[in-house]
Amino acid sequence: MLVAIDGPAGAGKSTVARALARELGFTYLDSGAMYRCVAFAGLEQGGGALPERPGALGELARAAGIEFAAGDADGAPGRVLLDGRDVSEEIRTPEVSEAASVVAADPDVRAALVAKQRELIAAGDWVAEGRDIGTVVAPDAELKIFLTADSGERARRRAAELGADVATVLAEQTMRDERDSTREHSPLQAAAGAVLLDTTGLGVDEVVGRIAELVAGR
């Protein structure tokens, strides 16, 4: 079975998807981390700026060896490996977050990573989260969820996670939401048949519980 969870930054996708996978005994796929890996590789290659040569980002995406290592038994998050290197912390910086949104708008990158994602989820039980899992990667997923939340709360969550200023995060989030929702390829939107779940004011356990009930009803 595949549970597809999509939504904007700060809606709680990663935290909820990781906890849900543990609850159900499913494997967790963080598709956003894959775009972050490509962005990180691009920034490294470009000395702090993404390469501008046509096709360069697509080449990086196709060549990237991205793996997800299981977390500890105590619930610690899994690790993200890029070509065998643990980049779990490096890909979560504000610079990589901003670059990842740019990278995700590149059709060559999306094609390469969508292929990798489909290969991963082809067998077994998965909780996959991102911005186009239910619309592009797996439109036939048995359960599709679109998580959202008030923009102010999303910014506060991201700021707390990053140790950053809320106003700064909100400004960056607004620009990223605009770019993600209006991009030509795979714009951020709820998939047909998706269950819309507003997480404003809800704890992680409450959200996970609601989705687990939906899974049980399938």
N, C-alpha and C positions, 0 to 999 in steps of 0.2 A: 504493500500500500504506500501511496505517496501523499503526504500532506504538504501543500504548497502555501507558503506564507509570504505575502508581498506587502509593501507599504513604504512610506517615506522614512527618512532618517529620523531617529528619535522616537519612533512609534513603539519600540520595544521588540522588534523582530528577532534580533539575535538572541537576546536574553530569553525571550519566550520560546523560540524555536529550540534552543539548546536544552532548556528545562523540559519542554514537551518531549523531546527525543529521549531524554533520560527516563521520564515518566512512562513512556510507551515501550521503551526498549528498542527504539528505531535508531538509525544512523542519521547524524546531523550534517547537512550540507550548507555551508555559509557561502553563497554565491558572491556576495559582496566582497568577501576576502579575496576572491579570485581577481576581481577588477582592481582591488587594492594592490595585489601582487604585481600586476602588469604596470600600474602606476608607479609603484616603488622601483621596479626595474627600469622604467623609463626615466625617472628622476635621477637614478644612479648613473645611468648611461649618459644622460644629458648634463651632468654636473649640477643638478638642482633644478633643472628645467626639462620639461618633456621634449623629446626629439621632434623636430618639425618636418623632417624628411617624409614625403608621402609614403605610406605603407609601413613606416617604421614601427608604429604601435601594433599593427596587425602581426608583423613578424615576431615581435616580443611575445605577443599572446600565444601564437602558435608554438613557439619554442619553449615557453614557460612550463617547467615541471612542477605542478602544484599538487601538494598532498595535504591531507588532514589527518593529524595524529590524535588518537583518543586522549581525553583528559584523564586525570586521576580518578580513582574510585570515589573520592570524597566530593566529587562534583566540580572539581576545578575545570576551567575551560580547556578544550583541546588546543593543540598547537597547529600553526599553519607553516608549512615548509615550502620554500621556493627553491627549486633545484637542490634539494637536500639541506637547505639552510633555514634555520628557525627564524622567521621574520614576524612572529606573532605580535610583538610590541611595535616594531618599526612601521608596520602598515596601518597603525591606528593613530598616527600623528595628524594634526590638522592639515599639514601640507600634503600628505598622501591622500587624505579625505577629499580635499579640493581637487587634486589631480585625478583621482579615481572617477569623479563625476565627469570630467572632461574625457577621460579614456573611455568611459562607458558609452559615450555618444558616438564613438568611432565604429562604423558598421563592420569593419574587418575584425576588430577586437571582439565585438559581440558575437559574430559568426563563429570565431574560434572558440570562445569560452562557452557558448551555448552547446557546441558540439561536445566539449569536454564534460559539461554538466549532464547532458543526456546520456553520455556513456556511463557516467558514475551511477545515475539513478535507474539504469535499465533493469536492475535486478535488486530484490530485497525490499525492506521497509525503510522509508526515508522521511525525514522532515527537512524540507528544503526551503530556504528563505532568500529573498532578494527583492528585486523590483519588477521582474518580468517572468517569474517562475510559472505562474498560472496563465499568463497571456501568451508567452512565446516558448519557453523551455518545455513546459509540460501542461498544455491546455487540457489534456485528458486526465489530469490528476483527480483522484477519487474525492479529495476534499481541498477546496481552495479558500483561503482566508485572506482578507485585506485588512491589515491592522492600521489604524490611524489614531491620532490624538490631537488635542489642542496644540497649536503651534508654540505657544509659550511653554507648555509643559514639555513638549519635545525638546525645546532649546535648553530648558533647565536640566533635563536628563542627560543630554549630550555634554553640557558644561560640567556637570558633576562627574561624568565618566572621564572627561579629558582634563579636568582641573583648570578649565578655561573660564573666561568672563561670559556671562549669560548673554549680554547685549551683542557681543562679538559673534557668538555662536548663532544667535537668532538672525543676525544680518547675513552670515554665510549660509545658513539654512534656507533663508528666503530665496537667495540667488540659486542655490542648488535645487530647491523644489521647482523653481521656474524652469531651470534648464532641463531637469529630469522629466517634467510633465509636458514640455513642448518640443523635445528633441524629435527628429524625424523618424529615427529607428527605435522601436520598442519603448515608446513613451510610458512613463509611470501612470498606470491606471488600474482600476479593479477589473479582474477577469470576469468574463461572463459566468454567472453562476456562483461567484465568490460570496462568502459570508462576510459582511462588513462588521468589524468589531472595533469600537472606539475604546481605547485603553485609558482615556483620561480619568484620573482618580482611581484606577484599578491597580491592585498589586499584581506581581508576576504570578503568584499562585492562583489568583482569581481568574486571570486570563488563561493560564494553562488548564485550569479546571474546566472552563467553558469549552475550550477546544477539544479537550479529552472527551467530554460528553458528546460532542459532535462526531468524533472518531468512533465512539462506541455505538452510535446510532447508524453508522454506515454498514 
